[in-house]
Each structure stands twice: as C-alpha cells, then as structure tokens.
Amino acid sequence: MAFRVLRSLQSKQIFRQAKSFTPSNSSGVPKGHLAVYVGESRKKRFLVPVSFLNEPSFQDLLRKAEEEFGFDHPMGGLTIPCSEEVFADLTSRLSSSL
C-alpha cells in the first residue's frame, strides 16, 4: 500500500512539473496532451497523452530528461534524451496497453 501511495505522489509531482513547462496558451497541443521533443541531434516534436505520465517506463524517460536537460525548453516542451526510434517504440507499446 505504501508503494502505491509513493508511486501516486511521484506521478502527481511529475504531472505538476510537466504542466509547468507546457505553456497554457500553446497552440497545436490538444487538451490532455503535452509536447515533447525527441532526438539525439535534431529534435522532433511529438504530442503524447498526459496518461503516459502514470506509466513507469515513461516516468523513467522523464527522470533522465530532468537529469540531462532540466524541465526548461525554449520552445515550450520537454526534451527527451533518446532516439526517435526508441521513443516511437515505447509510445506505441504504451498506446496499445491503454
């Protein structure tokens, strides 16, 4: 039970941080989604559902992103430190499990 509460608190903290780096007036980001930038050299923008914030594998990516880049991106999104192929594979697995 304590583990579930801890995971819930971590999810809420990540969600609050995610909301802080996505401008409320950003155009092109549908409600319930957030913009992330993925790639090793050239960053590609992806829109992901906020429900991914509850997924442990996505939370791992966010922790790595925080360590490497912080939660500040000049274009109003989050930079994820992985290749587009790895990100696409992870998000497709998460989408199919929802």
C-alpha positions in Angstrom: 0.0 0.0 0.0 2.8 2.4 0.8 4.4 1.7 -2.5 1.1 2.6 -4.3 0.9 5.9 -2.4 4.5 6.7 -3.2 4.0 6.0 -6.9 0.9 8.2 -6.8 2.8 11.0 -5.3 5.6 10.7 -7.8 3.1 10.7 -10.7 1.4 13.9 -9.3 4.8 15.6 -8.9 5.8 14.7 -12.5 2.4 15.9 -13.8 2.8 19.2 -12.0 6.3 19.6 -13.4 5.0 18.7 -16.9 2.3 21.3 -16.7 4.8 23.9 -15.7 6.9 23.5 -18.9 3.9 23.4 -21.2 2.5 26.9 -21.7 -1.2 27.2 -21.1 -1.7 29.2 -24.3 0.3 26.9 -26.6 -1.3 26.4 -29.9 -1.4 23.0 -31.5 -1.4 21.0 -28.3 -4.8 19.3 -27.8 -6.3 19.2 -24.3 -5.0 16.1 -22.5 -1.6 16.1 -24.3 1.8 17.6 -23.9 4.5 18.4 -26.4 7.9 16.6 -26.1 11.0 17.0 -28.2 12.8 13.8 -29.0 16.0 13.1 -30.9 19.8 13.0 -30.5 20.9 15.8 -32.8 17.8 17.2 -34.5 14.8 17.3 -32.1 11.4 16.2 -33.5 8.2 17.3 -31.7 5.7 14.7 -30.5 2.4 15.1 -28.7 1.8 12.5 -26.0 -1.3 11.9 -23.8 -0.9 13.0 -20.2 -2.0 9.5 -19.2 1.6 8.4 -20.2 2.8 10.3 -17.1 1.4 7.4 -15.0 3.4 4.8 -16.8 6.7 3.7 -15.1 8.6 3.4 -18.4 7.6 7.0 -19.4 8.5 8.2 -15.9 12.0 6.8 -16.3 12.4 8.8 -19.5 11.2 11.9 -17.7 13.8 11.4 -14.9 16.5 11.0 -17.5 15.3 14.2 -19.2 15.3 16.1 -15.9 18.9 14.9 -15.2 20.2 15.8 -18.6 18.2 18.9 -19.6 16.1 20.0 -16.6 12.5 21.0 -17.2 13.1 24.0 -19.4 12.9 24.1 -23.1 12.9 27.2 -25.2 10.1 26.0 -27.4 7.7 25.2 -24.5 8.1 21.5 -24.4 10.2 18.8 -22.8 13.3 17.4 -24.4 13.5 13.6 -24.1 17.1 12.2 -24.3 16.6 9.2 -26.6 16.4 8.3 -30.3 13.2 8.8 -32.2 13.0 5.1 -32.8 13.3 4.2 -29.1 10.6 6.8 -28.2 8.3 5.6 -31.0 8.6 2.0 -29.8 7.9 2.9 -26.2 4.9 5.1 -27.0 3.4 2.5 -29.4 3.7 -0.1 -26.6 2.1 2.3 -24.1 -0.7 3.2 -26.5 -1.5 -0.4 -27.1 -1.7 -1.1 -23.4 -4.2 1.6 -22.7 
